[in-house]
Amino acid sequence: MAKAPVDVPLELQSLVRQLHGAHIVIDADYTIVAANDAYRESFQQAGEVVGRKCYEVSHGYAVPCDQAGESCPRLRAMLSGHYERVLHVHHTARGEEYVQVHLYPLHDRHGAVSLFVEQMTALPVARAASSSQGLVGRAPAFVAMMESVSRVARTDTAVLLLGETGTGKEMVARAIHAASKRANAPFVAVDCSGLAESLIESELFGHEKGAFTGALARKTGLVEAAAGGTLFLDEVGDIPLGLQVKLLRLLETGTFRRVGGVEPQHSSFRLIAATHRDLQRRVRDEQFRADLYYRLAAFPIRLPPLRERREDIALLAQSLLSRLDHEPHTLSPDALECLRRYDYPGNIRELRNLLERASLLADGDSIEPQHLPPEICTAADSAASRAPLLRSVERRAFEDAVARHSGTRQELARALGISERTLYRKLREFGLG
């Protein structure tokens, strides 16, 4: 039987109504007991929110988030007794949005927690539905990545993006910049693999007139161009050892010298670096300076390959098709099934190229399997022939794991090396939940 809602002091109700942004007060039973106008506007499609469960209003769930495979900030705050935050996908009046949830437990005079103030802040740099721009996805691996993005974006901490070629490292870097305090300042991207070693120092730091043959005038480098904003060093693992020393000095002191220059120059910027290489191995092989690696890797973020977020392929395909210059197309169910089963060594970049080619080959409105390269559907057919066996093996493994495990579902997910959301989905899929 549900508990009676806790009475909310009039002073607290008045304070919540005056707070900027979407705020609510919930009790220990997840019931919304107070809400301000900004919150009501966010969920106007749900009707009156006071008296209803927060998980029903935000997600349409019949059970709390932690029982549906999500991370529940209310549960975490109750257990910890202090502020908690989590990134969720919420059903709002504007559609499904990424929302940063901040939860503050309120202690009574005896130290007990019975009420929680929740603040909801939209994260507009990512979409959970098809979009003509920005980052798109809702698979657990994508949400985990965006959780890291949301935590580091408002700081000036150096970020190192790690991921295979084609996973969208520059788009993630731009998202971090757009969500940062430097969003209105320049974002300067440097492809370190695309510059000759003899030119990269001049491109980064600039040069003085007469510094070398052909230097007919002073040139401003990209480090200076990024002043006040964000400098993005893509494929930073390809920077030559000699230049790594100067880059380290720049990061430690904020100063550099133009090629051929004597006077030190200053530039303040936020650094985001990216690489598809194993930098730790390159450090061990003495191809990359350890001290520079530790400066760059203050906050590493792993970008998942597309094969780890197959749930997003339909959403990504729809979004990528909407971004092409050609007439809009749709994917037939058979073509989509081919795309879902392919492994994408080139990741999102490869998916985009496949769709662009297919849209040029399709004379009608629909992209069919014959418009895709033969190897795509051949790989899908091969995967399909193995699917029943793999599913049977997976089911038996889950049955054995559940039978042997005596702890919580959270501990079971950790033991299996998967997210709680994936665990709950698999348990429902195999009739074990």
N, C-alpha and C positions, 0 to 999 in steps of 0.2 A: 504494500500500500504506500502510495506516494506521501511524502511529508507535506504538512501545510506550509505554504510559502512564508518565509521570514519577513516580519514587518521591517520596512525600510524607513529610517528616520527621515522626517521631512527635510532636514538640512541636507542630507545626502541626495535626496531626490532633486532638490533645488540646485545643488552643485552639478549633478550629472547633466541636468537640462542646459546649464550654461557652458559646459565644456565644449571646446572646439573639436570637431570631428565626431565620428560615430562612436557613442559610448552606451553601454548598458550596465545594469547591476544584475547579477545572477546569484541564486542561493546555492546551498550545498547539494540540492536536488536538481541542478541544471535549469531551474525555472527562471525566466526573465521576470524580475520584479520591478524594474524601472528602466526607461529608455529615453534618450533625447531625440529631438526632431531629426538630426542628421542620420541616426541609426534607422529611424522609421522610414526616411526617404530612401535609404539603401535597400530596404526590404519591403517597399510599399506593395509589391506584387503579392506578398504573403499576408497582407491584412494586418490587424492588430497583433502586436508581438508580445505585449505584457501578459503574463500568465501562461505563456507557452515555453517549451523547452528550447534552449539555444541551438541544440543540434538539429532540431526539426526545422527551425527558421532558416539556419545557415546552410544546411546540407540536404534537408528533406529526409533525414534518417529517423528511424523509429527507436534507435538505441544511441547511447552516448558514443562520441567519436572513437574512443579507445576500443569499444566493442565492435566497431565497423572497420577496424584496421587503420584508423587514423591516430595521430598523436594528439592527445587531449590536453590542452593547457590547464583546464579547470582541475582535472585529476592531478596533474603534475604540481600545480600550485597548492592543492590541498595536502599533498604528500610532503612537499618541500617547505611550505609555509612562507614562501617568498615569490617575488615576481617571476613569471614565466612568459615565454613568447614562442610562437610557432607560425609557420606559413601554411595556410589552408587555401583550398579552392572553395569559394562561397557562391551560392546562387543568389545574385543580387538583382535589383531592378534593371541593371544594365547588362545582364547576362552573367555567365560564369566568370568570376574574376579571382585573381590571386590577391589574397588579403593577408597582411601581417597582423596577427592577433596578439595583443599585449594584455596580460591578465595580472591584476594586482589583488592579492588577498587582503581582506580587512580583518584586523584582530579586535576582539572586544576587550574589555578591561581585565578579563581573566586570561587573555592570551589565546583564546579559541578563535577559529576561523569559521564564520558562518555566511559571509557575503564576499563577493568578488566583483571588482570593477573591470570591465573588458573594454578595451579600445580597439577599433578596427581601422587599419590603414591600408588602402589599396596599393598594390605594387604594379603600376601600369606598364612596366617594361616587359612583361610576359603576359601571354594570353592562354586561357584554357580552352578556347574555342577557335575555329578557323579565323585567321586574320590576314589582312593584306600587308602587314608589316610587323616587325619585331619577332621576339622569341615565342614559339608556340609549342605546347605540350602539356601533358598531365600524367604521364607515366611516373611511377614512384622514383625512378632514377632521375628523371627531369626535375621533379619536385624537390628532391634532396639537393640537387645542384642549385636550384633557385633559392632554397633556404640559405645556402652559403652566400649567394649573391646578395640577398636581402640583408644579411648580417654585416657584411663588410662594406657595402656600397657607401654608406654615410661617413665612413672614416677615410683617413688618408693612408691606411696600411697598404703596403705593396702586395699585389696579388699575382700569383703564378697559376696560369690556366694550363692544365695538363690534359691532353686528349689526342686521339688519332687525327690524322689528316681528314678534313671535311666535316668535323663535328661542330663547327660554328664558333671557333674561338674569338674571332674578331667581333661577331655579333654579341657574344657574352660580354666582351670588353666594353663595347658601346653601351650595353645595358647597364653595366656597373657605372660607367661615366654618367649616363642619363639619370640614374637614381642618386647621384652623389651631390655634394655641395658645390662641385665644380661644373655642374651641368651646362651652365651658360658660357663657360670658357672653352677654348679649343680642345678638340680630340685629335691627336696627331698619331697616325699609324705608320710604323716603319716595318717593312718586310726585310728582316736581317738576312734571309736566304737569297733575296733577289738583288743584293748589292755586291759588287766586286769588292774584295778586301781592300784594294787601293782607293776605293771611293767611299767606303762606309764611314770612315772617321770624318771626312769632309761633310757627308750628308748629315751626320748626327750633330757635329759640333760647329759646322760652318768653316769658312776660311777667310783669311785676309787677302787683300789684293796683292798679287805677286807671290803668293805662297808656293805656287808651283806653276809649271808651264800651262798656260790657258786660263789661269786665275786672273782675269782682267778686272775684276771688281770684288769688293767684299761680299761674301754670301752668308746670309743668316742660316744657321743649322736648324734641324728639326727639334733639338732640345730647346733652343730659344723660342721657336714657334709654339711650343707646348706650354710656355710659361703661364702659370695660373690655372692650367687645365690638366689634361691627362696625356701621358706619353705611353703609347702601346707598342711594345717591342715584340713583334711576331717572329716566331722561330728564333728565339733568343739563344738557343743551343748552338746555333751556327755562327755566333760572333767569334772572330779570331781571338786567340789567347792574348795577343798584344793589346788589343782594344778592350779586353775585359778589365784590365788594370785601370784604364781611364774611366770606364763605366762605373767601376766600383768607387773610384775617387769622387765621381759626380754624385753618386747616391749617398756617400758618407758626408760630403761637405757641401753639396749643392753648387759646386763651382766646376768650371771647365775652361779650357783654352781653345780658341779657334785654331785651326791648322795655320801655322805661320804666325800666330799671335803670341804676345808676351803677357798681356794683362789678363788676369782671371776674370771670367764672366760668371754671373749668377743666374740661376733659373730655378723657380719653385714649381714643382709639378707633382702629380700623383702618377706612380709607375704601375702599369699592368704589363706583365710579360706572359708569353705563351710559347709552348713547344710541344711537338709530338715525340720528341726524343726522351730517353731515360736519362735525365740530368744527373741522377745519383750515380749511375754507371759511368757516365762521362767524367764525373769527378774522380771516381776510383781509377779510371784509365788516364787521369791527368790531362784530359782534354777540356776540362772546364774547372775554373777556380772554385774551390770549396767556399771561400769567404764570399764570393759573389753569389753563389748558389743560395747561401743562407740569407743573404740580403733580399734576394728575389722571392724566396719561398716563405716569406713571413705568413702568408695565408694562401696555401695551395687549394685550388678547386679542380676536381676531376670532372671532365665533360664526358658523359656516357656515350659510347658508340651507338649507332642506330639499332644494331641487333639487340641491345639491352633495353630498348624502349619500343618494341614492335607495336605496342598499344597505340603509339602516337603516329604510326605510318599513315593511316587514313586521314587524320587531322592535318598532318604535315603536307600530304599530297594535295589536299583541298586548298590549303593556304598557298602552297607553291604555285599551283595552277592559276590562282587568282592574281599572282604577281607577274605572270608572263605578259608579254606585249601582244600575244596572239588572241584570237577569239577564245572565250572561255570554253572549257571542256569539262566533262565529268568522266569519272572512271567507272567502267562496268564492274560488276561484282567479281567476274573472273580475272580481270586485269588487277583489281585491288588485291585479290587473293595471291596472285603471283608476286606482287610487290611486298606483301606481308611476309612471305616465306623466304625472300632473298636476304642474303647476309650483309650486303653493302660494304665491301672493303673501302669504298670511298665515302661512306656515310651520307650525310644530308646533301653534300655537294653532288654526289653521284645520283641520289634520288632526284634532285632538281634537274640535272642534265638528262636523265631518263625521261622525265615528264616533258621537258622542252622538246626533245626529239620526237616523242610520241605525239605531242600536240600538233607538230608539223606534218606528221604522217597521216593523222586521222582527218578524213574529209568530212565526216559527220560530227555530231556534238559529243560522241562518246569515244573514249579511248578503250580499245579492246586488246586482248593479249597479243594479237598479231602486230600491233603497233609498238610492242616492246621488243628489245633484242632477244633473239631465241634463247640465249643462255639464261635469261632471267626466269622464264617460265620452265626451262629445263631444270634449273636449280629448285624451283618451286615444286615441280613434279617429283623430283628426287626426295625432297623434304616431306612431301605428302605421303610417299610410299613408306617412309620410316615413321610417320607420325603415330599410327596405332600402336606400334611396338614401344616407342618412346613414352607414349601416354600411359601404357600399361605398366612400364617400369617405374615411371614417376608416381603413379597411384600406389603401387606396392611400397615404394620408399616412404611415402607420406603416411600410409597406414602403419608401417613399422615404427616410424618416428613418433606418431601420436600414441601408439600402444606402449612404447617404452618410456615416454616422457611423463613425469609426475608434477612438473612445475607449472608456471604460468604460460599463457600464450606468448607473452613478450619474450620469455626465456626460450621457448621453443623456436620462435622466429630467429632469435640470435644464434641458437645452436645450428639451425639450418642455413644460416648466412643469407637470409632474405628479410625484406621489410615485413612489418606486421600486416600492412595492407595486402601484400602478396600472399602471406600465409592465410589470411581470412578468405581471400578469393579462392585459393586452392582448396581449402577445406570445404567451402560451399560447392565448388566444382566437383569434388569427389564424394560429396555427401557425408563428410566427416565432421561438419561444424555443428 
